[in-house]
Amino acid sequence: MGRNRSIPKLRLVRNKYYCADVYLPDGKRTTVSFGTVNGRTEGEIYVAFGKWLDLYRQQPHKVLSYSTPYDAVEQILNPSKAPIVGELLEKYQSYLQKTNNNTNNHYEHPDFAFMKRLQQFLKHYKDWPVGEFGPDELYDVQTALVQHNYKHGKISKRYTRRGINDTINWIRRIWKWGMGRGFVTAESVQGLEEIKSLRMGSTEAPDKHKRQRVTEEEFQKVLSHLGSVVADMLKIIWLTGMRPYEVCSMRPYDILCDDPDCWLYIPGRDKSPVGKHKTARFERVKVIPLTQKCQEILKPRIKKCNIKEYIFSPKETMREFYAARLANRKTPLSCGNRPGSNLKENPMIKPGLKYGQDALRRACKRACNKAGIIEFTPYDLRRTTATRVRSVFGKEATKVLLGHTKTDTTELYLLEEVQEA
């Protein structure tokens, strides 16, 4: 809280309800309601505001985390009423909704998927006091995760060892968050550290093995079963190692063509001074070099420079699909069944403005099945590129190309041991 900010004052709005304007710890301003005139007497409201204001000056994070100021006064000043696990999860859920935005494709943030899993496996403890949830209870949750089976379509699956470890770490994270706001004691947080992560080979939980390096021969076979749009997108990933969402979001506006030997692609360079990408929070500009082979793929698709339309369009894929299907028809076409009109008249087909990561992955897997090779995903191509670049230019060059902030992250992408040239 800055020194120049005034002390919150209680005010009556339209003779109907009382409220106070306060500043959040991050500097944003919000309004806290103290109820209507008919709900409580004026004296009760002013007494509650005085108690609430004292607590707000001491620990604003904790006070503002309650749904109403009356709950904050009652539960903070009455320590005998210990918070329960269900309340802690609800407060952290509210915290996530305030701090997390949607992903680049406007999908739900993956953190909320973990919260749904936690609420499922902690439902038996939701009425327990937070202080009574210790290492024994956390071990029981870990065991339940190992033994759990769930349905994915028609297939029965189990959580992987890494997924279980991530879930247990999420519980520890929530308890640490609660400790910073006075809901959890340091002893409770320390007790949860006694439960160690599952190690490979010491548990029944399955491990998801990474796909081995995609060879040039396998890659060419898959390309022969793809349309030109998706094939070009995978070629770009193969040559640059960029993330799948980055190739889906490519626009002519984001490409700097000053150097004819090597163009520079800055994802979302109009969104912020450092662009819009996964590591933008570190205030680092993400620059992806586009060599002459990449330029040969992109030039036929870039109609104008500095326009903000996506280069790879699903509409073009649908045109190719309908053109190929109509060309293979044995019966003659009627007057109203031209390729262009057929695409518009089909109400079930509504291609979007750009490709999504899921659509690109599904198309890649379908092509793998048609080619008769082991399935791989666009991210496997990124890992293959990382291994190939590491063998020639070394680990530091690979880190820069992939846009990682730490070399340790780059090591996770290497599929095999290679010697530096």
C-alpha positions as CSV (number, residue, x, y, z in Angstrom):
1,M,0.0,0.0,0.0
2,G,1.4,3.4,-1.0
3,R,1.8,6.2,1.6
4,N,-0.2,8.7,-0.4
5,R,-3.4,6.6,-0.4
6,S,-6.1,7.8,1.8
7,I,-7.7,5.8,4.6
8,P,-10.8,3.9,3.5
9,K,-14.0,5.7,4.5
10,L,-17.5,4.3,4.9
11,R,-20.1,6.0,2.7
12,L,-23.8,5.7,2.1
13,V,-24.8,5.2,-1.5
14,R,-28.3,6.4,-2.6
15,N,-29.6,5.9,1.0
16,K,-29.6,2.2,0.3
17,Y,-26.3,0.5,1.2
18,Y,-22.9,1.2,2.8
19,C,-19.6,0.6,1.1
20,A,-15.9,1.6,1.2
21,D,-13.4,2.1,-1.6
22,V,-10.1,0.3,-0.8
23,Y,-6.9,-0.5,-2.6
24,L,-5.8,-4.1,-3.2
25,P,-2.2,-5.1,-2.4
26,D,-1.4,-5.1,-6.2
27,G,-2.5,-1.4,-6.5
28,K,-5.9,-1.9,-8.0
29,R,-9.0,-0.3,-6.4
30,T,-12.1,-2.2,-5.5
31,T,-15.3,-1.6,-3.5
32,V,-16.2,-3.5,-0.4
33,S,-19.9,-3.6,0.5
34,F,-21.1,-3.5,4.1
35,G,-24.7,-4.3,3.5
36,T,-28.0,-2.4,3.0
37,V,-29.7,0.0,5.4
38,N,-32.5,-2.5,6.1
39,G,-30.2,-5.4,6.8
40,R,-28.3,-4.0,9.9
41,T,-28.5,-0.9,12.0
42,E,-26.2,2.0,11.3
43,G,-24.4,1.4,14.6
44,E,-23.7,-2.2,13.8
45,I,-22.4,-1.3,10.4
46,Y,-20.0,1.4,11.8
47,V,-18.8,-0.9,14.6
48,A,-18.1,-3.7,12.0
49,F,-16.3,-1.2,9.7
50,G,-14.0,-0.1,12.5
51,K,-13.0,-3.6,13.3
52,W,-12.6,-4.5,9.7
53,L,-10.5,-1.4,9.0
54,D,-8.0,-2.3,11.8
55,L,-7.6,-5.8,10.3
56,Y,-7.3,-4.4,6.8
57,R,-4.3,-2.2,7.8
58,Q,-2.6,-5.2,9.4
59,Q,-3.1,-7.9,6.8
60,P,-5.0,-6.7,3.7
61,H,-4.3,-10.0,1.7
62,K,-6.1,-12.1,4.3
63,V,-9.0,-9.6,5.0
64,L,-9.9,-9.2,1.3
65,S,-9.9,-12.9,0.7
66,Y,-13.2,-13.4,2.5
67,S,-16.5,-13.1,0.7
68,T,-17.9,-10.4,3.0
69,P,-16.2,-8.1,5.5
70,Y,-18.4,-9.6,8.3
71,D,-16.9,-13.0,7.6
72,A,-13.5,-11.5,7.8
73,V,-14.1,-9.9,11.2
74,E,-15.8,-13.0,12.6
75,Q,-13.3,-15.5,11.5
76,I,-10.1,-13.5,12.1
77,L,-11.1,-12.3,15.5
78,N,-12.5,-15.6,16.5
79,P,-9.6,-18.0,16.1
80,S,-11.5,-20.9,17.7
81,K,-13.3,-21.3,14.4
82,A,-10.5,-23.0,12.4
83,P,-10.7,-22.9,8.6
84,I,-11.6,-26.2,7.0
85,V,-10.1,-27.8,3.8
86,G,-13.2,-27.0,1.7
87,E,-12.9,-23.3,2.5
88,L,-9.2,-23.3,1.7
89,L,-9.9,-24.8,-1.7
90,E,-12.7,-22.3,-2.4
91,K,-10.4,-19.4,-1.6
92,Y,-7.6,-20.7,-3.7
93,Q,-10.1,-21.3,-6.6
94,S,-11.2,-17.7,-6.3
95,Y,-7.6,-16.6,-6.3
96,L,-6.9,-18.5,-9.5
97,Q,-9.9,-17.0,-11.3
98,K,-8.6,-13.5,-10.4
99,T,-5.0,-14.1,-11.4
100,N,-5.2,-16.5,-14.4
101,N,-6.4,-15.7,-17.9
102,N,-7.3,-18.1,-20.7
103,T,-4.6,-19.6,-22.8
104,N,-3.5,-18.4,-26.2
105,N,-6.4,-20.4,-27.8
106,H,-8.9,-19.1,-25.3
107,Y,-9.1,-22.5,-23.7
108,E,-9.5,-23.0,-20.0
109,H,-6.3,-22.6,-18.1
110,P,-4.7,-26.0,-17.2
111,D,-4.5,-24.9,-13.5
112,F,-8.3,-25.2,-13.3
113,A,-8.1,-28.9,-14.5
114,F,-5.8,-29.6,-11.5
115,M,-8.2,-27.9,-9.2
116,K,-11.1,-30.1,-10.4
117,R,-8.9,-33.2,-9.7
118,L,-8.0,-31.9,-6.3
119,Q,-11.6,-31.3,-5.3
120,Q,-12.5,-34.8,-6.4
121,F,-9.8,-36.5,-4.3
122,L,-10.1,-34.1,-1.3
123,K,-13.9,-34.3,-1.0
124,H,-13.6,-36.7,1.9
125,Y,-11.6,-34.1,3.8
126,K,-13.5,-31.0,2.9
127,D,-15.1,-30.7,6.4
128,W,-11.8,-31.4,8.2
129,P,-9.9,-28.5,9.9
130,V,-6.9,-27.6,7.8
131,G,-4.5,-28.3,10.6
132,E,-5.7,-31.9,10.9
133,F,-4.8,-32.7,7.3
134,G,-1.3,-34.0,7.6
135,P,1.2,-36.4,5.9
136,D,-0.9,-39.5,6.6
137,E,-3.9,-38.0,4.8
138,L,-1.7,-36.8,2.0
139,Y,-0.3,-40.4,1.6
140,D,-3.8,-41.7,1.4
141,V,-4.6,-39.2,-1.4
142,Q,-1.4,-40.3,-3.2
143,T,-2.4,-44.0,-2.9
144,A,-5.9,-43.2,-4.2
145,L,-4.4,-41.5,-7.2
146,V,-2.3,-44.5,-8.0
147,Q,-5.2,-46.9,-7.9
148,H,-7.7,-44.7,-9.6
149,N,-9.1,-45.6,-13.1
150,Y,-11.1,-43.1,-15.2
151,K,-12.8,-43.2,-18.6
152,H,-11.4,-41.3,-21.6
153,G,-14.1,-41.9,-24.2
154,K,-14.4,-45.7,-24.3
155,I,-10.9,-46.3,-23.0
156,S,-10.1,-46.9,-19.3
157,K,-7.0,-45.0,-18.2
158,R,-4.9,-44.4,-15.1
159,Y,-3.0,-41.3,-14.0
160,T,0.7,-41.3,-14.8
161,R,3.4,-41.1,-12.3
162,R,4.3,-37.6,-13.3
163,G,0.6,-36.5,-13.2
164,I,0.3,-37.9,-9.6
165,N,3.4,-36.1,-8.5
166,D,2.1,-32.9,-10.0
167,T,-1.2,-33.3,-8.1
168,I,0.6,-33.8,-4.8
169,N,2.8,-30.8,-5.4
170,W,-0.4,-28.8,-6.1
171,I,-1.7,-29.7,-2.7
172,R,1.5,-28.5,-1.1
173,R,1.3,-25.3,-3.1
174,I,-2.2,-24.6,-1.9
175,W,-1.2,-25.2,1.7
176,K,1.8,-22.8,1.3
177,W,-0.5,-20.2,-0.2
178,G,-2.8,-20.6,2.8
179,M,0.2,-20.2,5.2
180,G,1.0,-16.8,3.6
181,R,-2.5,-15.7,4.4
182,G,-2.8,-17.0,7.9
183,F,-5.1,-20.0,7.1
184,V,-2.4,-22.7,7.6
185,T,0.4,-23.0,10.1
186,A,4.0,-23.5,9.1
187,E,4.0,-26.9,10.9
188,S,1.2,-28.2,8.7
189,V,3.1,-27.2,5.5
190,Q,6.3,-28.8,6.8
191,G,4.5,-32.0,7.6
192,L,3.3,-32.4,4.0
193,E,6.9,-32.4,2.8
194,E,7.4,-35.8,4.4
195,I,5.5,-37.5,1.6
196,K,8.0,-37.9,-1.2
197,S,7.3,-37.9,-4.9
198,L,6.9,-41.3,-6.7
199,R,10.1,-42.5,-8.3
200,M,10.3,-44.4,-11.6
201,G,10.2,-48.2,-11.0
202,S,9.0,-47.9,-7.4
203,T,5.3,-47.6,-8.1
204,E,2.5,-49.2,-10.0
205,A,1.6,-45.9,-11.6
206,P,2.4,-46.0,-15.4
207,D,5.0,-43.8,-17.0
208,K,4.3,-42.0,-20.3
209,H,7.3,-42.7,-22.5
210,K,8.3,-40.0,-25.0
211,R,8.1,-40.9,-28.6
212,Q,11.6,-41.6,-30.1
213,R,13.2,-39.2,-32.5
214,V,11.1,-38.8,-35.7
215,T,13.2,-39.7,-38.7
216,E,13.3,-37.8,-42.0
217,E,11.8,-40.9,-43.8
218,E,8.9,-41.1,-41.3
219,F,8.2,-37.4,-41.6
220,Q,8.0,-37.5,-45.4
221,K,5.6,-40.4,-45.3
222,V,3.3,-38.5,-43.0
223,L,3.5,-35.3,-45.2
224,S,2.2,-37.4,-48.1
225,H,-1.1,-38.0,-46.3
226,L,-1.7,-34.4,-45.3
227,G,-3.2,-31.4,-47.1
228,S,-0.9,-28.6,-48.1
229,V,-1.8,-26.3,-45.2
230,V,-1.2,-28.7,-42.4
231,A,1.9,-30.1,-44.2
232,D,3.4,-26.7,-44.4
233,M,2.7,-26.0,-40.7
234,L,4.5,-29.2,-39.7
235,K,7.4,-28.3,-42.1
236,I,7.8,-25.0,-40.3
237,I,8.0,-26.7,-36.9
238,W,10.4,-29.3,-38.3
239,L,12.7,-26.5,-39.5
240,T,12.5,-24.0,-36.6
241,G,11.4,-26.0,-33.6
242,M,8.7,-23.4,-32.7
243,R,5.8,-24.3,-30.5
244,P,2.6,-25.5,-32.2
245,Y,0.5,-22.5,-31.1
246,E,3.2,-20.2,-32.5
247,V,2.9,-21.7,-36.0
248,C,-0.9,-21.5,-35.7
249,S,-0.7,-17.8,-34.8
250,M,1.7,-16.7,-37.5
251,R,0.8,-13.5,-39.3
252,P,2.7,-11.5,-41.9
253,Y,2.6,-8.5,-39.5
254,D,4.8,-10.6,-37.0
255,I,7.5,-11.3,-39.6
256,L,10.4,-8.9,-40.2
257,C,11.7,-9.4,-43.7
258,D,14.6,-6.8,-43.6
259,D,17.3,-9.5,-44.0
260,P,16.5,-11.7,-47.1
261,D,18.8,-14.5,-45.8
262,C,16.9,-14.9,-42.5
263,W,13.5,-13.4,-41.6
264,L,12.6,-12.9,-38.0
265,Y,9.3,-14.0,-36.5
266,I,8.2,-12.3,-33.3
267,P,4.9,-13.9,-32.1
268,G,2.3,-11.2,-31.3
269,R,4.7,-8.3,-31.6
270,D,1.8,-5.8,-31.5
271,K,0.4,-7.2,-28.2
272,S,3.2,-5.9,-25.9
273,P,6.8,-4.6,-26.2
274,V,8.1,-8.2,-25.9
275,G,5.3,-9.8,-28.0
276,K,2.9,-12.5,-26.9
277,H,4.4,-15.8,-26.0
278,K,4.8,-18.3,-23.2
279,T,7.8,-16.6,-21.6
280,A,6.6,-13.0,-22.0
281,R,6.2,-12.7,-18.2
282,F,10.1,-12.7,-18.0
283,E,10.1,-9.6,-20.3
284,R,12.1,-11.4,-22.9
285,V,11.5,-10.9,-26.7
286,K,10.9,-14.2,-28.5
287,V,12.6,-14.2,-31.9
288,I,12.3,-17.2,-34.2
289,P,14.7,-17.3,-37.2
290,L,13.1,-18.2,-40.6
291,T,15.7,-19.5,-43.0
292,Q,15.4,-19.6,-46.8
293,K,13.7,-23.0,-46.6
294,C,11.0,-21.5,-44.4
295,Q,10.7,-18.5,-46.7
296,E,10.0,-20.8,-49.6
297,I,7.0,-22.3,-47.7
298,L,5.7,-18.9,-46.5
299,K,6.1,-16.7,-49.6
300,P,3.2,-18.3,-51.6
301,R,0.9,-17.8,-48.6
302,I,1.8,-14.2,-47.7
303,K,-0.3,-12.0,-50.0
304,K,0.7,-8.7,-48.3
305,C,3.2,-7.7,-45.7
306,N,2.1,-6.1,-42.4
307,I,-1.4,-7.5,-42.4
308,K,-2.8,-9.2,-39.3
309,E,-4.6,-12.1,-41.0
310,Y,-3.4,-15.6,-40.1
311,I,-1.1,-17.2,-42.7
312,F,-2.5,-20.8,-42.3
313,S,-6.2,-20.8,-42.7
314,P,-8.7,-23.7,-42.1
315,K,-10.8,-22.3,-44.9
316,E,-8.1,-23.1,-47.4
317,T,-8.0,-26.6,-46.1
318,M,-11.7,-27.0,-46.6
319,R,-11.4,-25.7,-50.1
320,E,-8.8,-28.3,-50.9
321,F,-10.9,-31.0,-49.3
322,Y,-14.0,-30.2,-51.3
323,A,-12.0,-29.7,-54.5
324,A,-10.4,-33.2,-54.1
325,R,-13.7,-34.8,-53.2
326,L,-15.6,-33.3,-56.1
327,A,-12.7,-34.2,-58.5
328,N,-13.1,-37.9,-57.6
329,R,-16.9,-38.0,-58.1
330,K,-18.0,-40.2,-60.9
331,T,-21.4,-38.5,-61.4
332,P,-21.5,-35.1,-63.2
333,L,-22.0,-32.0,-61.1
334,S,-25.2,-30.1,-61.2
335,C,-25.3,-26.3,-61.8
336,G,-25.4,-25.5,-58.1
337,N,-22.7,-28.0,-57.0
338,R,-19.6,-26.0,-57.8
339,P,-16.7,-26.3,-55.2
340,G,-17.1,-22.8,-53.9
341,S,-20.9,-22.9,-53.5
342,N,-20.8,-26.4,-52.0
343,L,-18.5,-25.1,-49.3
344,K,-20.8,-22.2,-48.5
345,E,-24.0,-24.2,-48.6
346,N,-23.0,-26.8,-46.0
347,P,-24.1,-25.4,-42.7
348,M,-22.2,-28.1,-40.7
349,I,-18.8,-26.8,-41.9
350,K,-17.8,-23.6,-40.2
351,P,-14.0,-23.3,-40.3
352,G,-12.4,-20.8,-37.9
353,L,-10.0,-18.0,-38.5
354,K,-7.0,-20.0,-37.5
355,Y,-5.8,-23.5,-36.6
356,G,-5.8,-24.6,-33.0
357,Q,-3.2,-26.9,-31.4
358,D,-5.7,-29.7,-30.9
359,A,-6.8,-29.7,-34.6
360,L,-3.2,-29.7,-35.7
361,R,-2.4,-32.6,-33.4
362,R,-5.4,-34.7,-34.5
363,A,-4.5,-34.1,-38.2
364,C,-0.9,-35.2,-37.5
365,K,-2.0,-38.4,-35.7
366,R,-4.5,-39.3,-38.5
367,A,-1.8,-39.0,-41.0
368,C,0.5,-41.2,-38.9
369,N,-2.1,-44.0,-38.9
370,K,-2.6,-43.7,-42.7
371,A,1.2,-43.9,-43.2
372,G,1.4,-46.9,-40.9
373,I,4.0,-45.5,-38.5
374,I,4.1,-44.9,-34.8
375,E,2.0,-41.8,-33.9
376,F,3.8,-38.6,-33.2
377,T,2.6,-35.1,-32.3
378,P,3.8,-31.6,-33.4
379,Y,5.6,-31.3,-30.1
380,D,7.6,-34.4,-30.9
381,L,8.8,-32.6,-34.0
382,R,9.9,-29.8,-31.7
383,R,11.9,-32.3,-29.6
384,T,13.4,-33.8,-32.6
385,T,14.6,-30.4,-33.9
386,A,16.0,-29.7,-30.4
387,T,18.1,-32.9,-30.5
388,R,19.2,-32.2,-34.1
389,V,20.3,-28.7,-33.3
390,R,22.1,-29.7,-30.1
391,S,24.2,-32.3,-32.0
392,V,25.5,-29.6,-34.3
393,F,25.5,-26.2,-32.4
394,G,25.4,-27.2,-28.8
395,K,23.1,-26.8,-25.8
396,E,23.2,-23.0,-25.6
397,A,22.2,-22.5,-29.2
398,T,19.3,-25.0,-28.7
399,K,18.2,-23.0,-25.7
400,V,18.0,-19.8,-27.7
401,L,16.2,-21.4,-30.6
402,L,13.5,-23.0,-28.4
403,G,13.1,-19.8,-26.4
404,H,13.8,-21.3,-23.0
405,T,15.0,-19.2,-20.1
406,K,17.0,-22.0,-18.5
407,T,19.2,-24.7,-20.0
408,D,17.7,-27.2,-17.6
409,T,14.4,-26.9,-19.5
410,T,16.2,-27.5,-22.8
411,E,17.5,-30.8,-21.4
412,L,13.9,-32.1,-21.0
413,Y,13.5,-31.8,-24.8
414,L,16.5,-33.9,-25.8
415,L,15.5,-37.3,-26.9
416,E,18.9,-39.0,-26.9
417,E,22.4,-38.5,-25.7
418,V,24.4,-36.6,-28.3
419,Q,28.0,-35.3,-28.3
420,E,28.7,-31.7,-29.1
421,A,30.4,-31.3,-32.5
